[in-house]
């Protein structure tokens, strides 16, 4: 089960450098996670100030 970033995202970018497989990138209005590459580690969720990354 991959993580996804919900609409709470404030585009702060804190999650992107924490991802060990580099599957997070800036989208049009929020950051997005490549669900096929996500290893479900939760590193992004641990650093997000608004709890935007959630397990799908």
C-alpha positions as CSV (number, residue, x, y, z in Angstrom):
1,X,0.0,0.0,0.0
2,X,1.5,3.3,-1.1
3,X,1.3,6.7,0.5
4,X,-0.6,9.6,-1.2
5,X,-0.6,13.3,-0.5
6,X,-4.0,14.8,0.2
7,X,-5.3,18.3,-0.3
8,X,-3.9,19.4,3.1
9,X,-0.5,19.8,1.4
10,X,0.9,23.3,1.7
11,X,3.7,22.6,-0.8
12,X,6.4,23.3,1.8
13,X,8.7,20.6,0.3
14,X,9.7,19.0,3.6
15,X,8.7,15.5,2.4
16,X,10.7,15.4,-0.9
17,X,14.2,15.1,0.5
18,X,13.1,12.5,3.1
19,X,12.0,9.9,0.6
20,X,14.6,7.2,0.3
21,X,13.4,6.2,-3.2
22,X,12.9,9.8,-4.6
23,X,9.3,9.2,-5.5
24,X,8.0,12.6,-4.3
25,X,7.9,15.6,-6.7
26,X,6.2,18.9,-7.0
27,X,2.9,18.7,-8.8
28,X,0.7,21.5,-10.1
29,X,-0.6,22.7,-6.8
30,X,0.6,20.1,-4.2
31,X,3.4,17.5,-4.0
32,X,2.7,14.1,-5.5
33,X,3.9,10.6,-4.8
34,X,4.6,8.0,-7.5
35,X,2.5,5.2,-6.1
36,X,4.4,2.6,-8.2
37,X,7.8,3.6,-6.7
38,X,6.6,4.2,-3.1
39,X,7.9,1.6,-0.6
40,X,5.4,2.6,2.1
41,X,8.1,3.6,4.6
42,X,6.3,6.6,6.0
43,X,9.3,8.9,6.1
44,X,7.3,11.6,4.3
45,X,4.5,11.4,6.8
46,X,6.9,11.8,9.7
47,X,8.1,15.2,8.6
48,X,5.0,16.8,7.2
49,X,3.7,19.7,9.3
50,X,0.1,19.2,8.1
51,X,-0.1,15.4,7.9
52,X,-0.8,15.5,4.2
53,X,0.9,12.1,3.3
54,X,-1.5,9.3,4.2
55,X,-1.4,5.6,3.6
56,X,-3.7,4.8,0.8
